[in-house]
């Protein structure tokens, strides 16, 4: 059985940057508390907790120490409250996420009806939404685009602004642009899909087009990993999203000659190596 790992895997730039910032602070002995898990990978979050990072769900739980803003960003009012209380902030928001927030905020200030392509309940989407005073419409598919104009806070639909959650497929963003154009007089679209996401999804697609089975490694709560699994499944129906190698089952490989492996932006290299080793052992 041939086993191949996709060309673009392991930590993305935003995750590497966040881990460097937080690990550096912890190793210098600083007390740090994260507003939600820094990234959507329980193994890495567990490692950070061993180093001393404490995960909390609300700013009210923090009375001292440094407040760590997760890679997905935080609501503007949360950052303002931390500043008002004089708390130190370690802002680990991914720069690509920050760019999406800034683009949405600017469009809102300029009077555009803002539409966000993303998962409604994802923390990154919620942070982008908050940058428009909660007035943007969030859509999860191209089909939702037209109906979003009816629920966008009553602002005019003649001038539309569009941004995307950074992990959305680029082709979905392009399709939404095409769908919205006939519905408005002016469309301002900021391509806020992360470059690393585009490359990772393209590499996974190439592999899935040839493989009999695809193993997608990453946190079950990770939006970009779920998106990878969704993309791979279009080409390789026998696609399995796992968090650790222990979840791999021998029956998944029955009759397979070619197995591909890919991983999310927050998947540590060791998790990919463990998955490959497990597959090699099952193939013997």
N, C-alpha and C positions, 0 to 999 in steps of 0.2 A: 504494500500500500504506500503510495506516494503522499507525503505530507509537506505542505508548503505554507509558510507564513507570508501574509500580505506585505508589500513593499513599505507601506507607511503604517506603522503601529507605535505603541508605547506613548509616553506622556507628550502632550502638545505643549507649545510654548507657554500658554496661560497657566497650565497646571505646574510646569517646571518652575515658573516664576513664583507662584503662590507657595509651593513647597519650600523653595529657597528662602523666601521671606520669613515664613513661619518657623522653619527649622532653625534658622539663624537666630531668631528672637528667643526661642526656647533654649538653645545651647548657651546663650548669654545669660541664662537664668531669669529671664523676664517671665512674669506671670501673664498668660495669655488665654483668652476665652473666645471661642469661635461662635458667631451667630449662625447656628446650623452647621452641618458638616462642611468642611472646607471644600471638598470635592465629593462626587457621588461614587466613592469606592470604599467599602467598609474595611478592607485590609489596611489601606493607607491611613484612614481615619483612626483605626486602632493603633497603628504605629505612632501616630502623632499624640494620641492620648497617653501612651507609655512614656513619651518624652515630656508630658506635662500639659498638653493642650486640653482644655475642658470645653466640651460642646454644650451650649445653652440654646434655648429656643427664643428667648426674649431679652431685650436690653435691660429690663427691670431686674434680671438675675445678676447683673454685673455691678458691683460697687467699687471695685478697684482692679488694677491691672490693665492690660491692653486688650482692646476690642478688635477681633480679627473679622474682617468682612470677607465672606466666602467668594470664590471665583465667580459665582453667579450674580454678585452684586447685592446691594441692600436698598431698601426704600429710602428716598431722600430724607424723610422725616426722622428715620432712625439715625442717620448720620448726623443730622442737625441736633438731635437730642444728645447724642454722645458728645458732640462738641460743646453743647451748652453745659453739660455736666463735667466738662474738663477731663474726659477720659481720653487716653491715648488710643489712636486708631491705626491699625495695620491694615491698610486697604489692599487686599489681595484680589480685588475684582479684575477679571481678565480684561486686558486692554481692548479686545474685540467687543466684549460685552459693554464696556464703557463707551465705545464708539457708537454702539446701537442706542444706548441711553441718550447720549448727547444729540444724535440725529433726530430721535423722536421728540426730545425736548425742544429743539430748534424749530422743527416743523410745527409743533403745537403753538409755539410763540408767534410764528408767522401766520397763524390762522388756518392752517391746513387741517382737514379731517384726517387724523392719523389712524392707520391700520397697522396692526402688528401681526405678522405671520408667526405663530408659535403655539406651544402647548399652554392652555389657559391657566393651569394651576402650577406651572413650573416657576421656581423662584426667579429665574432670569427674566421670564416674560412679565412677571408681576413687578419686578424692579423697573423694567422698561415702561410698563403701563403707568407706574407711579410718576414717571418723569413727564407725563402729559396731564397731571392732576387727575388721573383716573378716567380721562375722557376718551382715550383711544379705544378702538374696537379691536378685539383679539379674534383672529380667525385661525382655524386649524387646517383648513383645506381651501382649495381654489373655489369650491362650490359655496363656501361660506362667505366669499368676498362680497357679493351683491347684498346679501342680507345684513352684512355688517354695517352698511351705510344707514340702515334703518335704526340701528341701536348705538349710534356714535355720539350720543349726547345732544342731538338736535342741531349740531353745527352743519353748515352747508356742505353738500357733497360735490360741489363743483371743483373744489381744489383738494385733491387727495394727496396724502403723504404716506409712504409705505416703508416699513423697516421689517427686519426678520430676526427672530431668535437665531443666534449664531450657528446652531447645529442643524438648521433646516436644510433640506436638499436644494441645491441651486436651481434645479429644473422646476421645482415647485414654486420657488420665488418668481422665476421668469414667467411661468404659466399664470401666476396671479397678476403680474404686471399686465400681461396681454388681456386678461379677463376684466381688469379694472379700467383700462384705457377707454373703452366705449362708454363708460358710465360717468365720465367726468370731463371737464374742460381742460384741466391741468393735473398731471400726475408727477409728483416728485418722489422718486424711488431711490432709497439709499441701500446699496447692496451690502448688508451687514452680516452676510454669511461668512464665517471664518474660513480663511484660505486653507488652513490645516484640515478643516472639516471637508472641504471640497476634495482635497488630495486624498484623504483617508477613504472617503466614500468611493472615489474613482478607482483606487487600488483594490478595494474590497469587491467592487463590481467586476473588475477584470478577473479576479480570482474565482468569484462565484459563477461566472459564465462557463468556467471549465471544470469546476470541482463537482464531485458527486455529493459531498457533504461539506457544510460550512460550520465551523465552530466560532462563535462570536463571544469573546471574553470581556467581561466588564460588569460593573455594578448593575443590579436589577433596577435601581432608581436612576441610572444614568441615561439622560435623554439622547445623547449622541450615540451611546451603545445600542439603545433600542432602535434608533434610526438605522444604524448599520445592519442590524438583524433584519429589519424591514426591507432594506435595499437588497441584501443578500438573498432573502427568501423569494424575491421576484425571479431570480435566475436559478437558485438552488433551493427547491422546496424543502429539502432535508437540511434546514438551517436551525441551529440550536444556540440559544443565548444562555451562557453559563457565567456564574460569578467566580467559581473556582474549579480546578481540574477534578475535584472530587465528585462533581455533578455529571461528568461524562459517563455515558452508558455504552457498553459493548454493542448492544443491539442497534444503536444508531449507525454503526459502521458496517452493518451486514451488507455484503456485496459491493462495498465502496472500493474503488481503486485509487481515487484521488480525493484527499481531504484538505480543505483550506482552513487557515486560522487567521482571524483578524481580532482587533481589540479597540476599545473605546479610548478617548483622549485621556481618561483618568485611570487607565489600566496599567499597573506596573509591569515592567519587562519580565519580572520573575513569574507573574501569573501566566504570561504567554509561554514561557519556557516550561512551566509545570504542565500546561495543557498539552504541549507538544510531546513531552516525555510520557505522559499518560497515554496518548494516542500511539506512540511507538511501542509501548509495552503491550497494549491491547492488540496491536497488529502482529506481534510475534507468534 
